[in-house]
């Protein structure tokens, strides 16, 4: 067999993203969408900026939770998809085609800008909760919260998503 063909095949295989990574990339992209806040929905500038800061904090939480999903190799694409079916009332759907293309569908509850990033974070947290319980053997909620606090070094994420 031609050496160049082997190298090209290995290069193609090594650079092909896994379904799990494609899902995580799609969730990153979805979380990074601009919130499209409408200034007219707020009474004054301070209320608008306060909401904007909270939405940005949700983005930071979603990024950190997604990063931990990436790190744990034991977490699979199916684990993330299963979590999306019940986390955040199942309003964020992850669809994977036979070709491996991933799409995200979101059904807004009340106001899209304030909730779509929380939905991403909630799916990640639900996936991690199941992972900590099933794969790490943490039987109680307290042990799971301790593991999450260790992984994130953030009481804010634990308080908001691991209740």
N, C-alpha and C positions, 0 to 999 in steps of 0.2 A: 504494500500500500504506500502511496506517495506520502512523504513526510509533511509536505505543505498541506495536504488534505487533512491529515490527522491534526495538525496545529489549528487549521481553520475550524474543524469540527469541535475541538476542545474549546476554542475561543468562543464559538457560538453557544455551546452548552454552558460555559461559565458565565456568559453575559446574559443568559436568558433568565428573567426574573421568575421567582416562584409565584404561585397563586397567592400565597400569604403576603409576599412583598408587594404584589400588585394591589391587593386589598388595602394594605397599609398606605401605599402611595396614593390610592384613590381617596382614602380617608384624610390624609394630609392635605391633598388638593381641595377637598370639600371644606375642611376646616379653615383653609386659607382664603376662601372666598371673601370678598368684601361684604360686610354686614348690610350695607345699603340702608342705613338708618335714615329716617325721614325727619328732618328737623321740625316740621310742622306737628309731629306727634308729641312734642315736648313743650312745656310751658316756657322754659327759659334756657339759656346757654348752660347753666350749671347742671340742670337735670340731664341735658343732652350729653354733656361731657362725662357725667357720672355713669350713665348707661354705657357710653363708649369705653370707659375704663373697665367696667365689669365684663364687657364683651371681649376686650383684649386679654383680661385675666383668664377667661374661658379658653382662649386660644393657647395661652401658655400651658394651661392644664392639659388640654388635648394633646399638644406636642409632647409633653413629658410622658403621658400615658402611652401614646403611640410608640415612643422610643423604647419603653420597657417591653412592649409587645414584640418589637423587633429583636430585642436582645435574647429573649427566652426562645430557644429553638424548639422546645417541647410544645409550644403553643402552635396550633395548626390553623390553616385557613378555615376549616370546618368549625373550629372552636369560636372564631371571630364571627362567622356567619350565624352560628347558633345563638350567640350572645345578642346579635342584632335583632333576633326574632322576638326577644322579650324586654331587653333593656330600653329605657326611655319609651315605654309602651309600644315598642316595635315600630315606631314611626320612621326610623332610618332603615332602609332595606339595602342589602348588598347583593347585587346580582352578578353572577359569573357565567359567561357564555362558554360553550364547548371550546372555543378558540382561546379561552383564558382571558378574555376582555372583561374588565370589571366596571360596573356602573353603580352609582349611588343614587337612590331615590329617597326623598325626604317628604313626609307629609307634615305640614306645619300645624302645630297645635293652636297657638294664639298669635305670636309675633315672631316671625322667622329670625330676625337679627339677634334676638336675645336667647334663642334656644338651639340653633343648629350646631354650634360648637359644643354645647353641653351634651347633645345627643352623641357626638363622637366620643367625648370623654366617658360618658356612661357606658357605651358599648365596650370600650377598653377596660374600664373598671370591672364590668361584669365578667369579661373574659378572664381577667386577672384573678378575680375572686374565685372563679371555678378552678383555675389553675392552682392557686394556693391551696384550695381545699382538696382537690383530687390528686394532684401530682406532688405537692409538697407535704401533704398529710396534716395540714393545720385543720383541726376539727372544730374549733370555736371561732366565732367572729372576732373575739379579742386577739387571738393568735394571728388571724388573717390581717387585721388592722396593724398589728406590730410588724408583720412582714412588709406590708405596703409602706408603712412609715420608714422602714429600713431602706426599701428600694427607692423611695421618692425623697426622703429627708424633707418632707413637707407635711405639716399638720393640716394645711389648707386642703390639699388634694384628698388626704385621708378623711377629713371631716366632711367634705362635700360629696365624695364618691364612694366611700367605703362604710356607709352607715348600716 
